[in-house]
Amino acid sequence: MSKSSLRTLARDLTVAFRLVSRNVTSFAWAMFGILIVTAIMVGLLIFFVTIPIILTYGIQFLVWLITLVETSWTATSGTVLLGILFIIFLPLLLPVFVALGALYGMAREIVESEGTSASGVFTWYRAKFLSLAGAGVLQFVLIVGPLMPLSYFVPDIIMGNITTEMMALIVMVIIVWVVFSSGFLSLTFPGVIDNLSVVKAARRSISLSRKHVDRVFGIWLTFILVFAFAALPTILGVVFQWFSSIDNEIIIAYSILMLILLLLVVLPAMSIAQTRAYLILSAQSDQSFEPNHEADEFVRGGTYQ
């Protein structure tokens, strides 16, 4: 990455975190409200989706289904089964998609006016519910769908009948694909907030990511690393159980603190950085000129600093 690209990335991140610090109270109340609404909607969906199945067929049916899957899993049947499960449980993710997308609406207000209110996020939640849900589903399908053939290895992974080298290869393939495919689609929500259709928003995201790889992926990978490093101690503690009971209490406290910081600071900063980049790069593409300092300072009549 060139020095100019690094300066641009540093500016994107500085502006994003500065705007978050100015609106941290609004984000705190907005995130609190979003979490409550999302939890209620997910709870209702779980109730109306799973409870009827259990009441109709009983727990024994689920046990039988799991046993059948384990004994008859093949590359074809496994892929089909996971596809069916995704279709069944995808509605449970819709409130999460909408909540995340509504956060980008709030970020849009902050980028354009440097201010917002906690209630603003619910305005976007209501106004763009179907579009944001569709954008989330499209991204989920495009990112997860190509990984379906790897379902062939699921039984071997569960039973431990797989070499360390093969496991490392599978994990690496999954990580690389998820990170880069989601990076190309990372500007989809800002596009939907910009009144584009779901498909057009995804296409614009891919187009901008291809034309401005350094800026789009610089922002995306930076926040991915922040989330990864923040979660690393918790993951190590849970997976490897290296810690004593006292250390576990410290890890729990750390995890709670990190979760709060990620939800109230890092996630809003990411939405602001991506929204700001989307507006600047879209304006540059629409006006067909090369990126320059003036365009970065003043775009679409709003000062993005």
Buried (B, 14 or more C-beta within 10 A) or exposed (E): EEEEBEEBBEBBBEBBBBBBEBBEEBBBBBBEBBEEBBEEBBEEBEEEEBEEEEEEEEEEEEEEEEEEBEEEBEEEBBBEBBBEEBEEEBBBBBBBBBBBBBBBBBBBBBBBEBEBBBEBBBBBBEEBBEBBBBBBBBBBEBBBEEBBEBBBBBBBBEEEEBEEEEBEEBEEEEEEBBBBBBBBBBBBBBBBBBEBEBEBBBBBBBBBBEEBBBBBBBBBBBBBEBBEEBBEBBEEBEEEEEBEEEEEEEBEEBBEEBEEEBBBBBBBBBBBBBBBBBBBBBBBBEEEEEBEEEBBEBBEEEEBB
